[in-house]
């Protein structure tokens, strides 16, 4: 219920003593106020989903009048940013469409050290992960797995990193049924040598190599996802599933070291 106050809260921070401020946001952190001499770089993973209807998220019970006011405010605060860095090509397109500004892409990193020494195995179940938001389309994966009689485990914020990693390490594959901004969880699965079944859209197109580290399904329907899940199970049974090494090598492209190097280089260039 405090959502309308978030922008005001960010405006209260004092950055007078700084030459450079980097905001990290999917919502309102970019609304900070800086002096004209201070450079403000916003590392943005998406304009607010609930405002711009990227994901079908609910409007938290607020009326359209308030949403309209927040959309106007969101547009106004763009002018407080000197430069945008996008978290993906997907985010770059959204930033251009909504805010009318260009940005440079720097992909987020996956913490590969977290998965060192973890023994992966096939426990015969599939996994979906994330918050129970509408745009994640968990309902689609649940319906498909119920239809096919497949065990499905859900990873959410109530689990420790250790528990989540153990469950992910034992899955047959990760399912990403929604349109992700980027999709860090798919890289975490690949860092454990796991293939990914993902909707062909959004950030998943940037984190998964189709035919090598995962399979895409074309439509967000039970039939489309069911066909791909059945295909994956047959491939897995016949030992034709995706190479763990290829999955790991793809995840390595998004290492923390690569991120730091590119981020520093990008900030310096701006």
C-alpha positions in Angstrom: 0.0 0.0 0.0 3.0 2.3 0.3 3.8 2.0 -3.4 2.7 5.6 -4.2 5.2 6.9 -1.7 8.3 5.1 -3.1 9.2 7.9 -5.6 9.0 10.5 -2.8 11.2 8.3 -0.6 13.9 8.2 -3.2 13.8 11.9 -3.6 14.8 12.4 0.0 18.3 11.0 -0.4 21.1 13.6 -0.5 23.8 13.1 -3.1 25.3 16.6 -2.9 28.8 15.3 -2.0 29.1 13.0 -5.0 30.4 13.4 -8.5 28.8 10.2 -9.8 25.7 8.3 -8.7 24.6 5.0 -10.1 21.0 3.9 -9.5 20.0 0.3 -9.9 16.4 -0.1 -10.7 13.3 -1.8 -12.2 11.0 0.9 -10.7 11.7 4.2 -9.0 15.4 4.4 -7.9 16.1 6.6 -11.0 13.9 9.3 -9.5 16.7 10.4 -7.2 17.6 14.1 -7.4 21.2 15.2 -8.0 22.9 18.5 -8.6 23.6 19.5 -12.2 27.3 18.8 -11.9 26.7 15.3 -10.6 26.4 12.5 -13.2 23.6 10.1 -12.7 23.8 6.8 -14.5 20.8 4.5 -14.2 21.4 0.7 -14.5 17.9 -0.3 -15.6 16.6 -3.8 -16.0 13.1 -2.7 -17.2 10.8 0.3 -16.9 8.2 -0.5 -14.2 6.3 -3.6 -15.4 3.1 -2.8 -13.6 2.9 0.7 -15.1 3.7 -0.2 -18.7 2.0 -3.5 -19.0 5.0 -5.6 -20.0 3.8 -8.5 -17.9 0.2 -8.3 -16.9 1.0 -7.7 -13.3 -1.9 -6.4 -11.1 -2.0 -2.8 -10.2 -1.9 -3.5 -6.5 -5.6 -2.6 -6.2 -4.9 1.0 -7.1 -7.1 2.8 -9.6 -6.2 3.8 -13.2 -6.1 7.4 -12.1 -3.2 6.7 -9.8 -1.5 4.6 -12.4 -1.7 7.4 -14.9 -0.2 9.8 -12.4 2.7 7.4 -11.8 3.3 6.9 -15.5 3.6 10.6 -15.9 5.9 10.8 -13.0 8.0 7.9 -14.4 8.4 9.8 -17.7 9.4 13.0 -15.9 12.1 11.3 -13.8 13.8 10.1 -17.0 15.2 13.6 -17.4 17.0 13.2 -14.0 19.2 10.5 -15.6 22.3 11.5 -17.6 22.9 8.0 -19.1 21.1 4.7 -19.1 22.8 1.3 -19.0 20.4 -1.5 -19.8 20.5 -5.0 -18.2 19.7 -6.7 -21.5 18.8 -6.1 -25.2 15.2 -6.6 -24.1 15.5 -3.8 -21.5 17.2 -1.6 -24.1 14.2 -1.9 -26.4 11.8 -1.2 -23.6 13.8 1.9 -22.5 13.8 3.2 -26.0 10.1 2.6 -26.5 8.9 4.0 -23.2 11.5 6.7 -22.5 12.7 7.5 -26.0 16.4 7.3 -25.0 19.3 5.1 -26.0 21.2 2.9 -23.6 24.3 0.7 -23.6 23.8 -3.0 -22.6 25.8 -4.6 -19.7 24.5 -8.0 -18.8 24.1 -8.9 -15.1 26.3 -11.7 -13.7 25.7 -15.1 -12.3 27.7 -16.0 -9.2 29.5 -19.0 -10.5 31.4 -19.6 -7.3 28.1 -20.4 -5.6 27.9 -23.5 -7.7 31.5 -24.8 -7.4 31.8 -28.3 -6.0 28.0 -28.9 -6.4 27.3 -32.4 -7.8 24.4 -32.3 -10.2 22.1 -35.3 -10.7 18.8 -36.1 -12.3 16.1 -36.4 -9.7 13.3 -36.9 -12.2 11.5 -33.6 -11.5 11.3 -30.2 -13.2 11.7 -26.8 -11.6 10.2 -23.3 -11.9 11.6 -20.4 -9.9 10.9 -16.9 -8.8 8.2 -14.8 -7.1 4.6 -15.8 -7.6 3.9 -13.0 -10.0 1.3 -13.3 -12.8 3.8 -12.6 -15.6 5.9 -15.6 -14.5 3.1 -17.9 -15.8 3.7 -20.5 -13.1 0.1 -21.6 -13.8 1.1 -22.7 -17.2 3.9 -25.0 -16.0 1.7 -26.3 -13.2 -1.1 -27.2 -15.6 1.3 -28.9 -18.0 3.1 -31.0 -15.3 -0.3 -32.0 -13.8 -1.5 -33.1 -17.2 1.7 -35.1 -17.9 2.0 -36.5 -14.4 5.4 -34.9 -13.9 6.7 -33.8 -10.5 7.3 -30.1 -10.4 9.1 -28.2 -7.7 8.8 -24.4 -7.1 11.7 -22.3 -5.9 10.8 -19.1 -4.2 12.2 -16.6 -1.7 11.4 -18.7 1.3 14.3 -21.1 0.6 17.9 -20.5 1.5 20.4 -20.3 -1.3 21.8 -23.7 -0.2 18.4 -25.3 -0.4 17.5 -23.7 -3.7 20.9 -24.8 -5.2 20.4 -28.4 -4.1 16.9 -28.6 -5.6 18.1 -26.9 -8.9 21.1 -29.3 -9.0 18.7 -32.3 -9.0 16.2 -31.3 -11.6 15.8 -32.8 -15.0 15.4 -29.2 -16.4 14.3 -25.7 -15.5 11.1 -24.4 -17.0 10.8 -20.7 -17.7 7.2 -20.2 -18.8 7.0 -16.4 -18.6 8.5 -13.5 -20.5 11.5 -12.6 -18.5 13.3 -9.2 -18.4 16.6 -11.1 -18.5 16.3 -14.4 -16.7 19.2 -14.9 -14.3 17.7 -18.2 -13.0 18.2 -19.8 -16.4 22.0 -19.1 -16.2 22.1 -20.5 -12.7 20.6 -23.7 -14.0 23.1 -23.8 -16.8 25.9 -23.2 -14.4 24.9 -26.5 -12.8 24.8 -28.2 -16.2 21.0 -28.1 -16.6 19.1 -27.5 -19.8 16.3 -25.0 -19.9 12.8 -25.1 -21.4 11.7 -21.5 -22.0 9.1 -19.4 -23.7 10.6 -17.9 -26.9 10.5 -14.3 -25.9 12.0 -11.6 -23.7 15.3 -12.0 -22.0 15.4 -15.8 -22.4 16.4 -15.3 -26.0 19.7 -13.8 -24.6 20.5 -16.3 -21.9 19.7 -19.6 -23.7 21.3 -21.0 -26.8 18.4 -22.8 -28.6 19.2 -26.4 -29.5 22.4 -26.3 -27.4 21.5 -25.3 -23.8 17.8 -25.4 -24.0 14.6 -25.6 -26.0 12.1 -22.8 -26.7 8.3 -23.2 -26.9 6.5 -20.8 -29.2 3.2 -20.0 -27.5 2.2 -19.6 -23.9 -0.3 -22.4 -24.1 -0.6 -25.8 -22.4 -0.3 -27.5 -25.8 2.8 -25.7 -26.9 4.7 -26.2 -23.6 3.4 -29.8 -23.3 4.9 -30.8 -26.6 8.3 -29.4 -25.7 8.3 -31.0 -22.2 7.5 -34.4 -23.8 10.2 -33.9 -26.4 12.7 -33.0 -23.7 11.8 -36.1 -21.6 12.3 -38.3 -24.6 15.7 -36.7 -25.4 16.7 -37.1 -21.7 15.7 -40.8 -21.7 17.7 -41.5 -24.8 20.7 -39.6 -23.4 20.3 -36.9 -26.1 19.7 -34.0 -23.7 21.9 -31.0 -23.7 25.6 -31.1 -23.0 26.4 -30.1 -19.4 29.7 -28.6 -20.7 27.9 -26.4 -23.2 25.5 -25.2 -20.5 28.3 -24.4 -18.2 30.3 -22.6 -20.9 27.3 -20.5 -21.7 26.9 -19.5 -18.1 30.6 -18.5 -17.9 30.0 -15.8 -20.4 28.0 -14.0 -17.7 30.7 -14.3 -15.0 31.2 -11.6 -12.3 34.6 -10.8 -13.7 33.2 -10.2 -17.2 30.5 -8.0 -15.7 32.9 -5.9 -13.6 35.2 -5.3 -16.5 32.4 -4.3 -19.0 30.6 -2.2 -16.4 33.6 -0.2 -15.4 34.5 0.2 -19.1 31.0 1.4 -19.9 30.8 3.9 -17.0 34.2 5.3 -18.0 33.1 5.7 -21.6 30.0 7.6 -20.5 
